[in-house]
Amino acid sequence: MSLNHADRVERVIADDLVQVGDRRGLFRGTVDSVRGVLEYRELLGLLVRREIRARYKNSVLGIVWSLMRPIVQLLIYYVALGQFLGAARATPEFAVFVFTGLTIWGLFAEIVAGGTSSVVNNSGLIKKVFLPREIFPLSAVGSALFNFGIQFVILIAATVLSGSFPLHRDLLYAPLAIALVIVLGTAIAFLLSALNVYLRDTQHIVDILVLVLFWASPIVYNFTFVHDRLVGTFAESLYLANPLTLATLGMQKAIWLAGTEDPTIYWPPHLGLRLLIALAISLVLLWICQRVFSRLQSNFAQEL
């Protein structure tokens, strides 16, 4: 027994020390982090598959549950807002409109919610072995993209069934909107997953913020209503400064064909340029949040 212990001690002494946490230089540290994630890309894939399997483990319907929440939300908003409050009369193809917003919003909400708790949920693995901690928020991103892909296919099928398949040039807004949500959501996931290790109230605060952001974006109501109330004011500019608003509008302009053909529907000018600017800012934010994550991760094992 003592010989085995001595062998282990010698092996530990012989191993090179691995620096955990912030590395020298902002850009060099980022490159090192990217290399680390690429080195463990197979483990990242396994974590994504594990999250997907764990979500539907022992479930009779399995993957169908990923559609139940947005479909139930769609029915609630369609009946409550569309029929009872009359929103459907002022918004053509209200069901497609709402489901488009819910689809892109669900991607952001799932990335942020899953990313926030990703490090804490994998505390056992973090305390046992060294690996790039960035793969845990990224695994939440991968799981969210899987569910988004399913919902997006259903959304496209709905446009086909309604006879309004979006085969037009505005369809190019969709990849911009999706890229914006992925980059922004990943940036926030990096930051909040690190903060949640030190302050567990973070995940509860996130639930409230996500709810506020939902109603601060034109998901279940038409942006035309906002423009009619705030036209030309600073409040309208502030509303359009929300990247989730731009992503939702971009997705709607790409998928919601009835809205692009209706002259009464207002779209903000230079929407494509606004999306590109928001995407560029989100990329910078992603870099900053990753560096903060790298700086804070050195004490993850001790805090967990």
C-alpha positions, 0 to 999 in steps of 0.5 A: 500500500505504501509503495502504491502511495509513493508511486502516486506521489512521484507521478504527481511530482513529475507532472507539469503544473497546469495553470487554471484561471486567467492566463497572461495577456487578454488575447493570448489567454483567449487563444489558449482557452479556444485551444483548450475547448478544441482539445476537449471537443469530444468531451463537449459532445458527450456533455451535450448528448448527456444533457439531451438524454438526461432531459428525456430519461424515462420519458414516454414521449421523449423528445416530443416534450421539447415542443410541448412548452412552446406549443402550450405558450402559443395556444395561451397567447393565441387565445388570450391575446389573439382572440380575447384581446383582439390582437389577432385582428390587427396582426395577420397570421397571428399564430405564425407570428407568435410561434416565430417569436417564441422559437427565437426567444426559447433559444436565448432563454434556454442558453442563459438558464442552462448556462447559468447553472451549468458549472454548479451542476457539474461540480463533481466533475470539476472537483475531480479532474482538470478540464477547460471549464468553458465546456460546461456553458458551451454544452448548455448552448449545444443542448439549446441548439438541438431543441431550437432545431426541432422547433425551427423545423416545426415553425417552417412546417407551419408556414408550409401548412398555412401557405406562406412559406418564406421563400424571399430575400428577407429570409437572410435576416434569419441567420443574422438573428440566430447568430446574434442570439447565440453569441449574446446568450453564450456571452451571458452564460459565461458570465452568469455561470461564473457568478453563480458559483460564488453567488447562488442567488444568481440563477433566481435573479436570472429567472426574473430578468428573463421574464422582464426581457420577454415582455420587453421584446415584440414576441407576443405583440406587434412592434407596430403597436410600440412604434405608434405609441413611441414614434420618434422618441428616445424611448423607441430608440432605447427599445430598439437598442435591445438586441433581443428586440432586433433578433425577434424582429429579424426572425419575424421579417424572415419567417412571417411572410404575411407581415412583410406583405402587409403595408400596415406593419411597420419595420424599423429602418436599416434592420439588417445594419442594426443586426450586424452592429448588435452582432459585432457588439455581442462578439466583443461582449462574448470576449469580455465575458469569457475573460471574466470567466477565465479569471474567476474559474481558478477558485471554482473547485474550492467554492463548489 
